Amino acid sequence: MRQRRAQKILTTIIVACIGFLFLLPLLWMISGSLKTPLTIFDYPIEWIPNPMHWENYVEVWTSELLPFWRLYGNSTFIVVFSLLGQLLFASLAAYAFAILDFKGKNILFMFFVATMMIPTQATIIPRFMFFKTIGLYNNLWAIILPTWFNATAIFMLRQFYLGLPGSLVESARIDGASHFRIWAQITMPLTKPAMVSLAILGFISSWNEYLSPLIFLIDEKLYTITQGIRFYFADEAQEFNITMAAATSAVIPILIIFFFCQKYFIQGIATSGMKE
């Protein structure tokens, strides 16, 4: 017992040290966002600035050129509609691949899984030509629509559906329920942990998306959070404290969501591959 306890304490210390190393860049970024341009790279590092320059955040959020509140609005719009579409279509497709029995199901699913090996950058030119043709260039929907069809989300939810008892669907079918009703009222509510996990991953992906907004959005009024950070970083004045304030403002929603939803996230990831 003493040996096991000692091993557990040692493991906890090692993991805590590794976790702290991962947090160091974040802590340095927050510290730098409260400094002046001349003191941000001082060594030894002053982790708690004295005084703290909160006006850096005021400048970022109230900037006349690119106010952060507008960037937050654009990114929030993209995230909300991206998640709604992605979870809806992924859940329906996963139900079909896991529950329904139709000809060519396995071959079709294999093609879906194969698309996970195609880099997003490889599809940027066809997407550009398509959205330019249909008039969605320089439009937020050019960022939203491609996220609705996510092979990774379909694969993960399919694995979760395969873990549900088959008697649930069979009983519902005997009672005369349609597949849509079974999905909406029985199976989909049981996938809450997996849906929350996908929502967190989808939120992070859409919130941090950089390449697509860079290609499809040219109007500064439509800029997202990532473009805003690039705007401040590329500023001729090179005020890194302002850039750090912008970056810190950008990660706040991600930290809040993961903090409150980490239980469902871990549960969904841990059980998505289990079968009955």
Phi and psi restraints in degrees (value plus and minus 20) as a CYANA .aco file:
   2 ARG   PHI     -84.0   -44.0
   2 ARG   PSI     -59.3   -19.3
   3 GLN   PHI     -85.3   -45.3
   3 GLN   PSI     -62.7   -22.7
   4 ARG   PHI     -84.3   -44.3
   4 ARG   PSI     -60.8   -20.8
   5 ARG   PHI     -84.6   -44.6
   5 ARG   PSI     -60.5   -20.5
   6 ALA   PHI     -85.3   -45.3
   6 ALA   PSI     -61.1   -21.1
   7 GLN   PHI     -84.0   -44.0
   7 GLN   PSI     -59.1   -19.1
   8 LYS   PHI     -85.7   -45.7
   8 LYS   PSI     -62.2   -22.2
   9 ILE   PHI     -84.5   -44.5
   9 ILE   PSI     -63.2   -23.2
  10 LEU   PHI     -83.2   -43.2
  10 LEU   PSI     -63.0   -23.0
  11 THR   PHI     -82.7   -42.7
  11 THR   PSI     -62.2   -22.2
  12 THR   PHI     -82.3   -42.3
  12 THR   PSI     -61.0   -21.0
  13 ILE   PHI     -84.9   -44.9
  13 ILE   PSI     -64.0   -24.0
  14 ILE   PHI     -83.0   -43.0
  14 ILE   PSI     -66.1   -26.1
  15 VAL   PHI     -83.3   -43.3
  15 VAL   PSI     -59.8   -19.8
  16 ALA   PHI     -83.5   -43.5
  16 ALA   PSI     -60.1   -20.1
  17 CYS   PHI     -85.4   -45.4
  17 CYS   PSI     -62.9   -22.9
  18 ILE   PHI     -84.5   -44.5
  18 ILE   PSI     -62.5   -22.5
  19 GLY   PHI     -81.5   -41.5
  19 GLY   PSI     -59.3   -19.3
  20 PHE   PHI     -84.8   -44.8
  20 PHE   PSI     -57.5   -17.5
  21 LEU   PHI     -83.1   -43.1
  21 LEU   PSI     -57.2   -17.2
  22 PHE   PHI     -88.7   -48.7
  22 PHE   PSI     -49.5    -9.5
  23 LEU   PHI    -101.2   -61.2
  23 LEU   PSI     -39.0     1.0
  24 LEU   PHI     -75.1   -35.1
  24 LEU   PSI     -68.2   -28.2
  25 PRO   PHI     -78.7   -38.7
  25 PRO   PSI     -58.6   -18.6
  26 LEU   PHI     -84.8   -44.8
  26 LEU   PSI     -63.3   -23.3
  27 LEU   PHI     -85.1   -45.1
  27 LEU   PSI     -59.5   -19.5
  28 TRP   PHI     -86.1   -46.1
  28 TRP   PSI     -56.8   -16.8
  29 MET   PHI     -84.3   -44.3
  29 MET   PSI     -65.0   -25.0
  30 ILE   PHI     -83.9   -43.9
  30 ILE   PSI     -62.0   -22.0
  31 SER   PHI     -83.1   -43.1
  31 SER   PSI     -63.9   -23.9
  32 GLY   PHI     -85.8   -45.8
  32 GLY   PSI     -47.7    -7.7
  33 SER   PHI     -90.4   -50.4
  33 SER   PSI     -32.2     7.8
  34 LEU   PHI    -130.0   -90.0
  34 LEU   PSI      -4.1    35.9
  35 LYS   PHI    -133.4   -93.4
  35 LYS   PSI     157.1   197.1
  36 THR   PHI    -112.8   -72.8
  36 THR   PSI     142.4   182.4
  37 PRO   PHI     -79.2   -39.2
  37 PRO   PSI     -47.9    -7.9
  38 LEU   PHI    -102.8   -62.8
  38 LEU   PSI     -38.3     1.7
  39 THR   PHI    -129.3   -89.3
  39 THR   PSI     -23.3    16.7
  40 ILE   PHI     -87.6   -47.6
  40 ILE   PSI     -49.3    -9.3
  41 PHE   PHI    -127.1   -87.1
  41 PHE   PSI      -0.8    39.2
  42 ASP   PHI     -84.0   -44.0
  42 ASP   PSI     125.6   165.6
  43 TYR   PHI    -153.1  -113.1
  43 TYR   PSI     111.3   151.3
  44 PRO   PHI     -87.6   -47.6
  44 PRO   PSI     135.1   175.1
  45 ILE   PHI     -88.8   -48.8
  45 ILE   PSI     112.0   152.0
  46 GLU   PHI    -114.0   -74.0
  46 GLU   PSI      75.8   115.8
  47 TRP   PHI     -86.4   -46.4
  47 TRP   PSI     -54.2   -14.2
  48 ILE   PHI    -133.1   -93.1
  48 ILE   PSI      79.0   119.0
  49 PRO   PHI     -82.3   -42.3
  49 PRO   PSI     125.4   165.4
  50 ASN   PHI    -159.5  -119.5
  50 ASN   PSI      85.7   125.7
  51 PRO   PHI    -106.0   -66.0
  51 PRO   PSI     147.5   187.5
  52 MET   PHI    -109.6   -69.6
  52 MET   PSI     110.6   150.6
  53 HIS   PHI    -118.5   -78.5
  53 HIS   PSI      62.3   102.3
  54 TRP   PHI     -89.7   -49.7
  54 TRP   PSI     -34.2     5.8
  55 GLU   PHI     -85.2   -45.2
  55 GLU   PSI     -36.9     3.1
  56 ASN   PHI     -81.8   -41.8
  56 ASN   PSI     -62.0   -22.0
  57 TYR   PHI     -90.2   -50.2
  57 TYR   PSI     -57.0   -17.0
  58 VAL   PHI     -81.9   -41.9
  58 VAL   PSI     -61.5   -21.5
  59 GLU   PHI     -84.7   -44.7
  59 GLU   PSI     -59.9   -19.9
  60 VAL   PHI     -87.1   -47.1
  60 VAL   PSI     -65.2   -25.2
  61 TRP   PHI     -98.4   -58.4
  61 TRP   PSI     -42.2    -2.2
  62 THR   PHI    -134.9   -94.9
  62 THR   PSI      -3.0    37.0
  63 SER   PHI     -79.3   -39.3
  63 SER   PSI     117.6   157.6
  64 GLU   PHI     -93.2   -53.2
  64 GLU   PSI     -51.5   -11.5
  65 LEU   PHI     -96.7   -56.7
  65 LEU   PSI     -67.6   -27.6
  66 LEU   PHI    -169.0  -129.0
  66 LEU   PSI      57.7    97.7
  67 PRO   PHI     -86.6   -46.6
  67 PRO   PSI     118.1   158.1
  68 PHE   PHI     -89.2   -49.2
  68 PHE   PSI     -45.6    -5.6
  69 TRP   PHI     -83.8   -43.8
  69 TRP   PSI     -52.6   -12.6
  70 ARG   PHI     -92.6   -52.6
  70 ARG   PSI     -58.2   -18.2
  71 LEU   PHI     -83.3   -43.3
  71 LEU   PSI     -60.4   -20.4
  72 TYR   PHI     -80.4   -40.4
  72 TYR   PSI     -61.3   -21.3
  73 GLY   PHI     -83.6   -43.6
  73 GLY   PSI     -64.4   -24.4
  74 ASN   PHI     -84.7   -44.7
  74 ASN   PSI     -65.6   -25.6
  75 SER   PHI     -86.0   -46.0
  75 SER   PSI     -58.1   -18.1
  76 THR   PHI     -84.4   -44.4
  76 THR   PSI     -61.7   -21.7
  77 PHE   PHI     -79.4   -39.4
  77 PHE   PSI     -65.8   -25.8
  78 ILE   PHI     -83.0   -43.0
  78 ILE   PSI     -66.0   -26.0
  79 VAL   PHI     -83.5   -43.5
  79 VAL   PSI     -66.5   -26.5
  80 VAL   PHI     -80.6   -40.6
  80 VAL   PSI     -71.8   -31.8
  81 PHE   PHI     -94.5   -54.5
  81 PHE   PSI     -47.9    -7.9
  82 SER   PHI     -85.1   -45.1
  82 SER   PSI     -65.7   -25.7
  83 LEU   PHI     -87.2   -47.2
  83 LEU   PSI     -62.3   -22.3
  84 LEU   PHI     -79.3   -39.3
  84 LEU   PSI     -68.1   -28.1
  85 GLY   PHI     -88.3   -48.3
  85 GLY   PSI     -62.4   -22.4
  86 GLN   PHI     -84.1   -44.1
  86 GLN   PSI     -66.0   -26.0
  87 LEU   PHI     -87.4   -47.4
  87 LEU   PSI     -57.6   -17.6
  88 LEU   PHI     -85.8   -45.8
  88 LEU   PSI     -74.1   -34.1
  89 PHE   PHI     -89.0   -49.0
  89 PHE   PSI     -58.0   -18.0
  90 ALA   PHI     -86.4   -46.4
  90 ALA   PSI     -59.5   -19.5
  91 SER   PHI     -86.9   -46.9
  91 SER   PSI     -62.5   -22.5
  92 LEU   PHI     -85.0   -45.0
  92 LEU   PSI     -64.3   -24.3
  93 ALA   PHI     -86.8   -46.8
  93 ALA   PSI     -60.2   -20.2
  94 ALA   PHI     -85.0   -45.0
  94 ALA   PSI     -58.1   -18.1
  95 TYR   PHI     -82.4   -42.4
  95 TYR   PSI     -62.3   -22.3
  96 ALA   PHI     -84.3   -44.3
  96 ALA   PSI     -63.6   -23.6
  97 PHE   PHI     -91.7   -51.7
  97 PHE   PSI     -47.7    -7.7
  98 ALA   PHI    -113.8   -73.8
  98 ALA   PSI     -55.1   -15.1
  99 ILE   PHI    -126.5   -86.5
  99 ILE   PSI     -65.6   -25.6
 100 LEU   PHI     -93.8   -53.8
 100 LEU   PSI     134.0   174.0
 101 ASP   PHI    -141.7  -101.7
 101 ASP   PSI      84.5   124.5
 102 PHE   PHI    -157.9  -117.9
 102 PHE   PSI     140.3   180.3
 103 LYS   PHI     -88.6   -48.6
 103 LYS   PSI     113.4   153.4
 104 GLY   PHI      60.0   100.0
 104 GLY   PSI      -6.1    33.9
 105 LYS   PHI     -81.6   -41.6
 105 LYS   PSI     -66.9   -26.9
 106 ASN   PHI     -86.5   -46.5
 106 ASN   PSI     -57.6   -17.6
 107 ILE   PHI     -86.3   -46.3
 107 ILE   PSI     -62.9   -22.9
 108 LEU   PHI     -83.7   -43.7
 108 LEU   PSI     -61.6   -21.6
 109 PHE   PHI     -85.7   -45.7
 109 PHE   PSI     -55.2   -15.2
 110 MET   PHI     -82.1   -42.1
 110 MET   PSI     -59.3   -19.3
 111 PHE   PHI     -86.5   -46.5
 111 PHE   PSI     -57.7   -17.7
 112 PHE   PHI     -82.0   -42.0
 112 PHE   PSI     -66.4   -26.4
 113 VAL   PHI     -84.5   -44.5
 113 VAL   PSI     -55.3   -15.3
 114 ALA   PHI     -83.4   -43.4
 114 ALA   PSI     -49.5    -9.5
 115 THR   PHI     -86.3   -46.3
 115 THR   PSI     -36.9     3.1
 116 MET   PHI     -87.1   -47.1
 116 MET   PSI     -39.9     0.1
 117 MET   PHI    -106.2   -66.2
 117 MET   PSI     -26.7    13.3
 118 ILE   PHI    -108.5   -68.5
 118 ILE   PSI     100.2   140.2
 119 PRO   PHI     -83.0   -43.0
 119 PRO   PSI     124.9   164.9
 120 THR   PHI     -80.3   -40.3
 120 THR   PSI     -53.7   -13.7
 121 GLN   PHI     -83.5   -43.5
 121 GLN   PSI     -46.4    -6.4
 122 ALA   PHI     -91.7   -51.7
 122 ALA   PSI     -38.9     1.1
 123 THR   PHI    -122.8   -82.8
 123 THR   PSI     -16.4    23.6
 124 ILE   PHI     -87.3   -47.3
 124 ILE   PSI     -57.8   -17.8
 125 ILE   PHI     -89.9   -49.9
 125 ILE   PSI     -67.7   -27.7
 126 PRO   PHI     -79.4   -39.4
 126 PRO   PSI     -58.6   -18.6
 127 ARG   PHI     -84.9   -44.9
 127 ARG   PSI     -61.3   -21.3
 128 PHE   PHI     -80.4   -40.4
 128 PHE   PSI     -66.9   -26.9
 129 MET   PHI     -83.9   -43.9
 129 MET   PSI     -59.3   -19.3
 130 PHE   PHI     -86.8   -46.8
 130 PHE   PSI     -70.4   -30.4
 131 PHE   PHI     -89.0   -49.0
 131 PHE   PSI     -51.0   -11.0
 132 LYS   PHI     -85.3   -45.3
 132 LYS   PSI     -57.5   -17.5
 133 THR   PHI     -89.0   -49.0
 133 THR   PSI     -62.7   -22.7
 134 ILE   PHI    -109.4   -69.4
 134 ILE   PSI     -17.0    23.0
 135 GLY   PHI      65.2   105.2
 135 GLY   PSI       2.0    42.0
 136 LEU   PHI    -124.6   -84.6
 136 LEU   PSI     -11.5    28.5
 137 TYR   PHI     -87.9   -47.9
 137 TYR   PSI     121.4   161.4
 138 ASN   PHI      41.4    81.4
 138 ASN   PSI      23.0    63.0
 139 ASN   PHI    -160.3  -120.3
 139 ASN   PSI     120.3   160.3
 140 LEU   PHI     -82.5   -42.5
 140 LEU   PSI     -45.5    -5.5
 141 TRP   PHI     -90.2   -50.2
 141 TRP   PSI     -38.0     2.0
 142 ALA   PHI     -88.2   -48.2
 142 ALA   PSI     -42.7    -2.7
 143 ILE   PHI    -108.9   -68.9
 143 ILE   PSI     -51.5   -11.5
 144 ILE   PHI     -98.9   -58.9
 144 ILE   PSI     -68.8   -28.8
 145 LEU   PHI     -77.4   -37.4
 145 LEU   PSI     -64.4   -24.4
 146 PRO   PHI     -82.7   -42.7
 146 PRO   PSI     -43.0    -3.0
 147 THR   PHI     -95.4   -55.4
 147 THR   PSI     -33.9     6.1
 148 TRP   PHI     -90.6   -50.6
 148 TRP   PSI     -41.9    -1.9
 149 PHE   PHI    -136.3   -96.3
 149 PHE   PSI      66.6   106.6
 150 ASN   PHI    -133.9   -93.9
 150 ASN   PSI      93.0   133.0
 151 ALA   PHI     -85.8   -45.8
 151 ALA   PSI     -54.8   -14.8
 152 THR   PHI     -84.0   -44.0
 152 THR   PSI     -62.2   -22.2
 153 ALA   PHI     -84.8   -44.8
 153 ALA   PSI     -61.0   -21.0
 154 ILE   PHI     -83.5   -43.5
 154 ILE   PSI     -64.3   -24.3
 155 PHE   PHI     -82.1   -42.1
 155 PHE   PSI     -64.8   -24.8
 156 MET   PHI     -85.7   -45.7
 156 MET   PSI     -64.7   -24.7
 157 LEU   PHI     -89.7   -49.7
 157 LEU   PSI     -53.6   -13.6
 158 ARG   PHI     -80.5   -40.5
 158 ARG   PSI     -63.3   -23.3
 159 GLN   PHI     -81.9   -41.9
 159 GLN   PSI     -55.9   -15.9
 160 PHE   PHI     -89.9   -49.9
 160 PHE   PSI     -61.8   -21.8
 161 TYR   PHI     -83.6   -43.6
 161 TYR   PSI     -55.2   -15.2
 162 LEU   PHI     -85.4   -45.4
 162 LEU   PSI     -42.4    -2.4
 163 GLY   PHI    -103.8   -63.8
 163 GLY   PSI     -27.8    12.2
 164 LEU   PHI     -99.5   -59.5
 164 LEU   PSI     126.9   166.9
 165 PRO   PHI     -80.4   -40.4
 165 PRO   PSI     110.3   150.3
 166 GLY   PHI     -85.6   -45.6
 166 GLY   PSI     -41.8    -1.8
 167 SER   PHI     -85.1   -45.1
 167 SER   PSI     -45.2    -5.2
 168 LEU   PHI     -82.9   -42.9
 168 LEU   PSI     -69.3   -29.3
 169 VAL   PHI     -88.6   -48.6
 169 VAL   PSI     -62.0   -22.0
 170 GLU   PHI     -82.0   -42.0
 170 GLU   PSI     -62.5   -22.5
 171 SER   PHI     -84.5   -44.5
 171 SER   PSI     -61.1   -21.1
 172 ALA   PHI     -86.3   -46.3
 172 ALA   PSI     -59.1   -19.1
 173 ARG   PHI     -85.8   -45.8
 173 ARG   PSI     -57.8   -17.8
 174 ILE   PHI     -83.3   -43.3
 174 ILE   PSI     -55.8   -15.8
 175 ASP   PHI     -97.7   -57.7
 175 ASP   PSI     -21.3    18.7
 176 GLY   PHI      73.2   113.2
 176 GLY   PSI      -7.9    32.1
 177 ALA   PHI     -95.9   -55.9
 177 ALA   PSI     121.9   161.9
 178 SER   PHI     -98.2   -58.2
 178 SER   PSI     145.2   185.2
 179 HIS   PHI     -83.6   -43.6
 179 HIS   PSI     -56.3   -16.3
 180 PHE   PHI     -84.3   -44.3
 180 PHE   PSI     -60.0   -20.0
 181 ARG   PHI     -89.2   -49.2
 181 ARG   PSI     -58.1   -18.1
 182 ILE   PHI     -82.3   -42.3
 182 ILE   PSI     -63.2   -23.2
 183 TRP   PHI     -83.8   -43.8
 183 TRP   PSI     -66.4   -26.4
 184 ALA   PHI     -93.3   -53.3
 184 ALA   PSI     -55.9   -15.9
 185 GLN   PHI    -127.5   -87.5
 185 GLN   PSI     -36.6     3.4
 186 ILE   PHI    -138.6   -98.6
 186 ILE   PSI     -82.8   -42.8
 187 THR   PHI     -98.0   -58.0
 187 THR   PSI     -64.4   -24.4
 188 MET   PHI     -80.7   -40.7
 188 MET   PSI     -62.9   -22.9
 189 PRO   PHI     -82.3   -42.3
 189 PRO   PSI     -45.3    -5.3
 190 LEU   PHI     -97.6   -57.6
 190 LEU   PSI     -31.4     8.6
 191 THR   PHI    -116.9   -76.9
 191 THR   PSI       4.3    44.3
 192 LYS   PHI     -75.1   -35.1
 192 LYS   PSI     -67.6   -27.6
 193 PRO   PHI     -79.0   -39.0
 193 PRO   PSI     -63.0   -23.0
 194 ALA   PHI     -87.1   -47.1
 194 ALA   PSI     -58.1   -18.1
 195 MET   PHI     -85.6   -45.6
 195 MET   PSI     -60.5   -20.5
 196 VAL   PHI     -85.1   -45.1
 196 VAL   PSI     -61.4   -21.4
 197 SER   PHI     -79.5   -39.5
 197 SER   PSI     -66.0   -26.0
 198 LEU   PHI     -85.9   -45.9
 198 LEU   PSI     -55.8   -15.8
 199 ALA   PHI     -83.5   -43.5
 199 ALA   PSI     -61.2   -21.2
 200 ILE   PHI     -86.0   -46.0
 200 ILE   PSI     -67.2   -27.2
 201 LEU   PHI     -83.0   -43.0
 201 LEU   PSI     -61.1   -21.1
 202 GLY   PHI     -86.8   -46.8
 202 GLY   PSI     -57.8   -17.8
 203 PHE   PHI     -82.5   -42.5
 203 PHE   PSI     -67.8   -27.8
 204 ILE   PHI     -81.6   -41.6
 204 ILE   PSI     -63.2   -23.2
 205 SER   PHI     -84.1   -44.1
 205 SER   PSI     -66.5   -26.5
 206 SER   PHI     -91.0   -51.0
 206 SER   PSI     -58.0   -18.0
 207 TRP   PHI     -87.5   -47.5
 207 TRP   PSI     -55.8   -15.8
 208 ASN   PHI    -115.5   -75.5
 208 ASN   PSI     -18.9    21.1
 209 GLU   PHI     -79.0   -39.0
 209 GLU   PSI     108.0   148.0
 210 TYR   PHI    -139.3   -99.3
 210 TYR   PSI     -64.5   -24.5
 211 LEU   PHI     -84.2   -44.2
 211 LEU   PSI     -69.0   -29.0
 212 SER   PHI     -81.7   -41.7
 212 SER   PSI     -68.7   -28.7
 213 PRO   PHI     -80.2   -40.2
 213 PRO   PSI     -54.9   -14.9
 214 LEU   PHI     -83.7   -43.7
 214 LEU   PSI     -55.1   -15.1
 215 ILE   PHI    -105.1   -65.1
 215 ILE   PSI     -61.5   -21.5
 216 PHE   PHI    -118.0   -78.0
 216 PHE   PSI     -35.5     4.5
 217 LEU   PHI    -135.4   -95.4
 217 LEU   PSI      98.5   138.5
 218 ILE   PHI    -135.3   -95.3
 218 ILE   PSI     -36.8     3.2
 219 ASP   PHI    -103.3   -63.3
 219 ASP   PSI     105.4   145.4
 220 GLU   PHI     -82.2   -42.2
 220 GLU   PSI     -43.8    -3.8
 221 LYS   PHI     -89.4   -49.4
 221 LYS   PSI     -36.8     3.2
 222 LEU   PHI    -123.5   -83.5
 222 LEU   PSI     -16.7    23.3
 223 TYR   PHI     -79.6   -39.6
 223 TYR   PSI     127.7   167.7
 224 THR   PHI    -121.0   -81.0
 224 THR   PSI    -197.9  -157.9
 225 ILE   PHI     -78.9   -38.9
 225 ILE   PSI     -66.6   -26.6
 226 THR   PHI     -83.8   -43.8
 226 THR   PSI     -57.5   -17.5
 227 GLN   PHI     -88.4   -48.4
 227 GLN   PSI     -53.0   -13.0
 228 GLY   PHI     -84.5   -44.5
 228 GLY   PSI     -62.0   -22.0
 229 ILE   PHI     -83.2   -43.2
 229 ILE   PSI     -62.0   -22.0
 230 ARG   PHI     -82.7   -42.7
 230 ARG   PSI     -57.1   -17.1
 231 PHE   PHI     -82.1   -42.1
 231 PHE   PSI     -65.2   -25.2
 232 TYR   PHI     -91.9   -51.9
 232 TYR   PSI     -54.0   -14.0
 233 PHE   PHI     -89.7   -49.7
 233 PHE   PSI     -53.2   -13.2
 234 ALA   PHI    -106.7   -66.7
 234 ALA   PSI     -18.4    21.6
 235 ASP   PHI     -81.3   -41.3
 235 ASP   PSI     120.4   160.4
 236 GLU   PHI     -83.0   -43.0
 236 GLU   PSI     -49.0    -9.0
 237 ALA   PHI     -91.5   -51.5
 237 ALA   PSI     -41.3    -1.3
 238 GLN   PHI      32.7    72.7
 238 GLN   PSI      32.8    72.8
 239 GLU   PHI    -107.2   -67.2
 239 GLU   PSI      73.8   113.8
 240 PHE   PHI     -87.2   -47.2
 240 PHE   PSI     -46.1    -6.1
 241 ASN   PHI     -85.2   -45.2
 241 ASN   PSI     -56.3   -16.3
 242 ILE   PHI     -89.8   -49.8
 242 ILE   PSI     -59.9   -19.9
 243 THR   PHI     -81.9   -41.9
 243 THR   PSI     -61.2   -21.2
 244 MET   PHI     -86.0   -46.0
 244 MET   PSI     -56.8   -16.8
 245 ALA   PHI     -84.8   -44.8
 245 ALA   PSI     -59.5   -19.5
 246 ALA   PHI     -86.2   -46.2
 246 ALA   PSI     -63.6   -23.6
 247 ALA   PHI     -85.5   -45.5
 247 ALA   PSI     -59.9   -19.9
 248 THR   PHI     -84.3   -44.3
 248 THR   PSI     -61.2   -21.2
 249 SER   PHI     -82.6   -42.6
 249 SER   PSI     -52.1   -12.1
 250 ALA   PHI     -92.2   -52.2
 250 ALA   PSI     -51.9   -11.9
 251 VAL   PHI    -109.0   -69.0
 251 VAL   PSI     -28.9    11.1
 252 ILE   PHI     -78.5   -38.5
 252 ILE   PSI     -69.3   -29.3
 253 PRO   PHI     -80.2   -40.2
 253 PRO   PSI     -57.5   -17.5
 254 ILE   PHI     -83.7   -43.7
 254 ILE   PSI     -64.2   -24.2
 255 LEU   PHI     -83.8   -43.8
 255 LEU   PSI     -61.3   -21.3
 256 ILE   PHI     -85.0   -45.0
 256 ILE   PSI     -66.9   -26.9
 257 ILE   PHI     -85.4   -45.4
 257 ILE   PSI     -63.9   -23.9
 258 PHE   PHI     -86.7   -46.7
 258 PHE   PSI     -55.1   -15.1
 259 PHE   PHI     -83.2   -43.2
 259 PHE   PSI     -62.0   -22.0
 260 PHE   PHI    -106.0   -66.0
 260 PHE   PSI     -39.2     0.8
 261 CYS   PHI    -136.7   -96.7
 261 CYS   PSI      -9.4    30.6
 262 GLN   PHI     -84.4   -44.4
 262 GLN   PSI     -49.8    -9.8
 263 LYS   PHI     -82.5   -42.5
 263 LYS   PSI     -67.6   -27.6
 264 TYR   PHI     -88.7   -48.7
 264 TYR   PSI     -55.0   -15.0
 265 PHE   PHI     -82.3   -42.3
 265 PHE   PSI     -69.5   -29.5
 266 ILE   PHI     -85.0   -45.0
 266 ILE   PSI     -61.6   -21.6
 267 GLN   PHI     -83.5   -43.5
 267 GLN   PSI     -62.1   -22.1
 268 GLY   PHI     -86.4   -46.4
 268 GLY   PSI     -62.6   -22.6
 269 ILE   PHI     -85.6   -45.6
 269 ILE   PSI     -59.6   -19.6
 270 ALA   PHI     -91.3   -51.3
 270 ALA   PSI     -49.1    -9.1
 271 THR   PHI    -127.3   -87.3
 271 THR   PSI     -22.6    17.4
 272 SER   PHI     -87.1   -47.1
 272 SER   PSI     -41.7    -1.7
 273 GLY   PHI    -120.9   -80.9
 273 GLY   PSI     -16.8    23.2
 274 MET   PHI    -105.4   -65.4
 274 MET   PSI     126.9   166.9
 275 LYS   PHI    -146.9  -106.9
 275 LYS   PSI     138.3   178.3
